[in-house]
Amino acid sequence: MKNIDVVRAVRLAFERFSAQGVKAAASFGEVRGGEPARGRELAIMEAGEIVAAVIGLEARFNLALMARVNDGSMAFLQGVFDDLVSFVAHHEPDAMEYGKAGLQYWVRHWLTGFGSFREFGRENGIHHETAGSFYRRHVEVVLHGWLVAACGELEPLLQKIYGVELEAA
């Protein structure tokens, strides 16, 4: 049985729904590009179900998932950055041990991969292993947990639509 990556499935659903949703709806029954319009209609309806499910996720789960869905889009990541920082600070107060700037550093690191344990350690007067341990214990586990929770909430819908097993987040 073929596996489907949840993040990839959500990315494709948003692409299909936003790019073809409106214009394809008017052409029901026609054939375009070798794809029967009825098949396209069903695919768009399924994409719409996925989009609606993502929008219905709790905000912190939605942001973590959409950060991975839009991985590489600096404009999107900049838009969710402040919200993710606020959510992490609220749900994991110990993440504020190095102040707001420290938490921003680690959320940015989770979003983009920029930065390092050594750099953070130098900037904050701590050993790089302490910085790495802090990140994994107070920031990464929270953000990754939200991503896994979001994927878990979407899995039953994706299994129903695609009828296949899904890869873990």
C-alpha positions in Angstrom: 0.0 0.0 0.0 1.4 3.4 -1.0 2.2 5.9 1.8 1.2 9.6 1.7 3.1 12.3 3.6 0.5 14.4 5.5 2.3 17.7 5.0 2.6 17.0 1.3 -1.0 16.0 1.0 -2.1 19.3 2.7 0.3 21.3 0.4 -1.2 19.7 -2.7 -4.8 20.2 -1.4 -4.1 23.9 -0.9 -2.5 24.2 -4.3 -5.3 22.4 -6.1 -8.1 24.2 -4.2 -6.6 27.7 -4.6 -5.4 27.3 -8.2 -8.3 25.4 -9.7 -11.3 25.7 -7.3 -13.1 28.6 -8.8 -12.4 28.2 -12.5 -12.9 24.5 -12.5 -16.3 24.7 -10.8 -17.7 26.5 -13.9 -16.6 23.7 -16.3 -18.4 20.7 -14.7 -18.9 18.0 -17.3 -16.2 19.2 -19.7 -12.9 17.5 -20.4 -9.7 19.6 -20.1 -6.2 18.5 -20.3 -7.2 14.8 -20.5 -8.8 14.9 -17.1 -12.6 14.5 -17.0 -14.1 17.5 -15.3 -16.1 15.2 -13.0 -12.8 13.8 -11.7 -11.4 17.3 -11.3 -14.6 18.3 -9.5 -14.2 15.5 -7.1 -10.5 16.2 -6.5 -11.3 19.9 -5.8 -14.1 18.9 -3.4 -11.7 16.6 -1.6 -9.1 19.4 -1.5 -11.8 21.6 -0.1 -12.5 19.1 2.7 -8.8 19.0 3.5 -8.5 22.8 3.5 -11.6 23.1 5.7 -10.1 20.6 8.2 -6.8 22.4 8.3 -8.6 25.7 8.9 -10.6 24.1 11.7 -7.5 23.0 13.6 -6.6 24.6 16.9 -4.5 27.7 16.0 -1.2 26.5 17.4 -1.6 23.2 15.5 -2.6 25.0 12.4 0.4 27.3 12.5 2.9 24.5 13.1 1.4 22.5 10.2 1.2 25.4 7.8 4.8 26.4 8.7 5.9 23.0 7.3 3.4 23.2 4.4 4.8 26.6 3.4 8.4 25.6 4.2 10.6 27.9 2.2 8.1 30.7 1.9 9.8 33.4 3.9 6.7 35.7 3.5 4.5 33.1 5.1 7.0 32.2 7.8 7.4 35.8 8.7 3.6 36.1 9.0 3.4 33.2 11.5 6.6 33.9 13.4 5.2 36.2 16.1 2.2 34.0 16.7 4.3 30.9 17.1 6.6 32.8 19.6 3.5 33.9 21.6 2.0 30.4 21.6 5.3 28.7 22.7 5.7 31.3 25.5 2.2 30.8 26.7 2.2 27.0 26.6 5.9 26.5 27.7 6.8 29.4 30.0 10.2 27.9 30.7 11.0 28.7 27.0 11.4 32.3 28.1 14.4 31.6 30.2 16.6 33.6 27.8 14.0 36.3 27.2 11.9 37.0 24.2 14.9 37.3 21.9 16.1 33.9 23.0 12.7 32.3 22.3 12.6 34.2 18.9 16.0 32.7 18.1 14.8 29.2 18.7 11.4 29.5 16.9 13.3 31.0 13.9 15.7 28.1 14.1 12.7 25.6 14.0 11.1 27.4 11.1 14.2 27.9 8.9 17.1 25.9 10.3 19.2 29.1 10.7 21.3 29.5 13.8 23.2 27.0 15.9 23.7 25.8 19.4 27.2 27.2 19.4 26.1 30.6 18.3 23.3 30.8 20.8 25.6 29.6 23.5 28.2 32.3 22.7 25.5 35.0 22.6 24.0 33.9 25.9 27.2 32.9 27.8 26.3 29.2 28.0 27.8 26.0 26.7 26.6 24.9 23.3 25.4 21.5 24.8 23.3 23.5 27.3 21.8 25.5 24.4 21.0 22.4 22.5 19.4 20.7 25.5 17.4 23.8 26.2 16.1 24.0 22.6 15.2 20.3 22.4 13.5 20.3 25.8 11.6 23.6 25.7 11.0 24.7 22.1 11.5 21.8 19.6 9.4 19.3 21.5 6.6 21.8 21.7 6.5 22.8 18.1 7.1 19.3 16.8 4.4 18.1 19.1 1.9 20.5 17.6 2.9 19.4 14.1 2.4 15.8 15.0 -1.0 16.6 16.7 -2.1 18.5 13.6 -1.1 15.6 11.3 -2.9 13.2 13.7 -6.1 15.1 13.5 -6.0 15.1 9.7 -5.0 11.4 9.2 -8.6 10.0 9.4 -9.8 12.4 6.7 -6.8 11.7 4.5 -7.1 8.0 4.9 -10.8 8.2 3.9 -10.0 10.3 0.8 -6.9 8.5 -0.3 -7.6 5.1 1.1 -3.9 4.5 2.0 -1.6 4.4 5.0 0.0 7.7 5.9 3.7 8.4 6.8 4.4 9.7 10.3 5.0 13.5 10.6 
